[in-house]
Amino acid sequence: MNLPEVPLLSLLKTRMSWLNQRQDVLSQNVANADTPGFVARDLKPLDFSSMLSHQSGPLATMKVTDPRHISINPKSSSSFADFATHDVESNPNGNSVSLEQEMIKVSDTQAQFQAAANLYAKAMTLMKTAIGH
C-alpha cells in the first residue's frame, strides 16, 4: 500500500499544494503593491464536486479484483487556474492591489495550510498505529 495514494492523504496533499500555490500568487501581489498597472491575482477555489465528476482512472471505473485490495489513485494537479481579482478599484496608477485584503488572504491561507498539515500528520499517525508501528 502506498500511503500517499490513500484517498484522504491524496486530497490533503492536493489541498496543501493548492494553498502553497495560492501563497505564491498572493506574495506576488504584495511584492507588486506599488507597481503601476499591476492587477492583483488569486487562485480559483478547489471545487470538490467538479474534481469527482472529472475524475478518470481507477476512481471513475471502480474495478475491484479483491475486496481487501482497493487501489484508488486520484490525479492531483500541480498547477491551478488563477484569475485577476477585482476586489478593489485600481489606484490612479492602475494598480489594483490592496495590501490589507492581500494580508487577510495570506493569513487565512496560512491557517488553512496549517490545518491541512495537522490533519495529514494525524492521518499518518493513525495509519502507523493501525499497522502496528
C-alpha positions as CSV (number, residue, x, y, z in Angstrom):
1,M,0.0,0.0,0.0
2,N,1.4,3.4,-1.0
3,L,0.3,5.7,1.8
4,P,0.4,9.0,-0.2
5,E,-2.1,7.4,-2.6
6,V,-4.7,6.8,0.1
7,P,-7.7,9.0,-0.9
8,L,-7.7,11.1,2.3
9,L,-4.0,11.7,2.1
10,S,-4.2,12.4,-1.6
11,L,-6.9,15.0,-1.1
12,L,-5.0,16.7,1.7
13,K,-1.9,16.7,-0.5
14,T,-3.8,18.4,-3.3
15,R,-5.3,20.9,-0.8
16,M,-1.8,21.7,0.6
17,S,-0.4,22.1,-3.0
18,W,-3.3,24.5,-3.9
19,L,-2.6,26.5,-0.7
20,N,1.1,26.6,-1.4
21,Q,0.5,27.9,-4.9
22,R,-2.0,30.4,-3.6
23,Q,0.6,31.8,-1.2
24,D,3.0,32.2,-4.1
25,V,0.3,34.2,-6.1
26,L,-0.6,36.3,-3.0
27,S,3.1,37.1,-2.3
28,Q,3.5,38.3,-5.9
29,N,0.5,40.6,-5.3
30,V,2.1,42.0,-2.1
31,A,5.5,42.4,-3.8
32,N,3.9,44.3,-6.7
33,A,1.7,46.6,-4.5
34,D,3.5,49.7,-5.8
35,T,4.0,48.5,-9.4
36,P,2.0,50.7,-11.8
37,G,-0.6,48.8,-13.8
38,F,-0.2,45.6,-11.8
39,V,-3.5,43.7,-11.4
40,A,-4.0,41.5,-8.3
41,R,-4.4,37.8,-8.9
42,D,-5.8,34.9,-6.9
43,L,-6.4,31.2,-7.5
44,K,-9.8,29.7,-8.3
45,P,-11.1,27.8,-5.3
46,L,-10.9,24.0,-5.4
47,D,-14.3,22.5,-6.2
48,F,-14.7,19.0,-4.7
49,S,-17.7,18.0,-6.8
50,S,-16.1,19.0,-10.1
51,M,-13.0,17.1,-9.0
52,L,-15.1,14.0,-8.6
53,S,-17.1,14.5,-11.8
54,H,-13.9,14.9,-13.9
55,Q,-12.1,12.0,-12.3
56,S,-10.8,9.3,-14.6
57,G,-8.9,6.1,-14.0
58,P,-9.5,3.7,-11.1
59,L,-11.7,6.1,-9.1
60,A,-14.1,6.6,-12.1
61,T,-14.2,2.9,-13.1
62,M,-14.1,1.4,-9.5
63,K,-12.9,-2.0,-10.7
64,V,-12.1,-4.2,-7.8
65,T,-10.4,-7.6,-8.1
66,D,-10.4,-8.3,-4.4
67,P,-12.4,-6.5,-1.7
68,R,-9.4,-6.3,0.5
69,H,-7.2,-4.6,-2.1
70,I,-8.8,-1.5,-3.4
71,S,-6.4,0.9,-5.1
72,I,-7.6,4.4,-5.7
73,N,-5.2,6.8,-7.3
74,P,-6.8,10.2,-7.7
75,K,-5.0,12.5,-10.0
76,S,-3.6,15.6,-8.5
77,S,-2.8,18.8,-10.3
78,S,0.3,20.8,-9.6
79,S,-0.9,23.8,-11.5
80,F,-4.2,25.5,-10.6
81,A,-6.1,28.1,-12.5
82,D,-5.7,31.7,-11.4
83,F,-7.6,34.9,-12.3
84,A,-7.4,38.6,-11.9
85,T,-9.2,39.8,-8.8
86,H,-11.3,42.9,-8.9
87,D,-11.9,43.2,-5.1
88,V,-10.9,46.9,-5.1
89,E,-10.7,49.8,-7.5
90,S,-7.5,50.5,-9.2
91,N,-5.3,53.3,-8.0
92,P,-4.7,56.2,-10.3
93,N,-1.5,54.4,-11.5
94,G,-3.6,51.3,-12.5
95,N,-2.5,49.1,-9.6
96,S,-5.4,47.1,-8.1
97,V,-3.5,45.6,-5.0
98,S,-5.0,46.3,-1.6
99,L,-2.3,45.4,1.0
100,E,-5.0,44.9,3.7
101,Q,-7.0,42.5,1.6
102,E,-3.9,40.6,0.5
103,M,-2.6,40.2,4.0
104,I,-6.0,38.9,5.2
105,K,-5.9,36.3,2.4
106,V,-2.3,35.4,3.3
107,S,-3.2,34.9,6.9
108,D,-6.2,32.8,6.0
109,T,-4.2,30.7,3.6
110,Q,-1.5,30.1,6.2
111,A,-4.1,29.0,8.8
112,Q,-5.8,26.6,6.2
113,F,-2.4,25.2,5.3
114,Q,-1.5,24.6,9.0
115,A,-4.9,22.8,9.5
116,A,-4.3,20.6,6.4
117,A,-0.8,19.8,7.6
118,N,-2.1,18.9,11.0
119,L,-4.8,16.6,9.5
120,Y,-2.2,15.0,7.3
121,A,0.1,14.3,10.3
122,K,-2.8,12.9,12.3
123,A,-3.8,10.6,9.5
124,M,-0.3,9.4,9.1
125,T,-0.1,8.7,12.9
126,L,-3.4,6.7,12.7
127,M,-2.1,4.7,9.7
128,K,1.1,3.9,11.7
129,T,-0.9,2.9,14.7
130,A,-3.1,0.7,12.5
131,I,-0.1,-1.2,11.1
132,G,1.5,-1.5,14.5
133,H,4.5,0.8,14.3
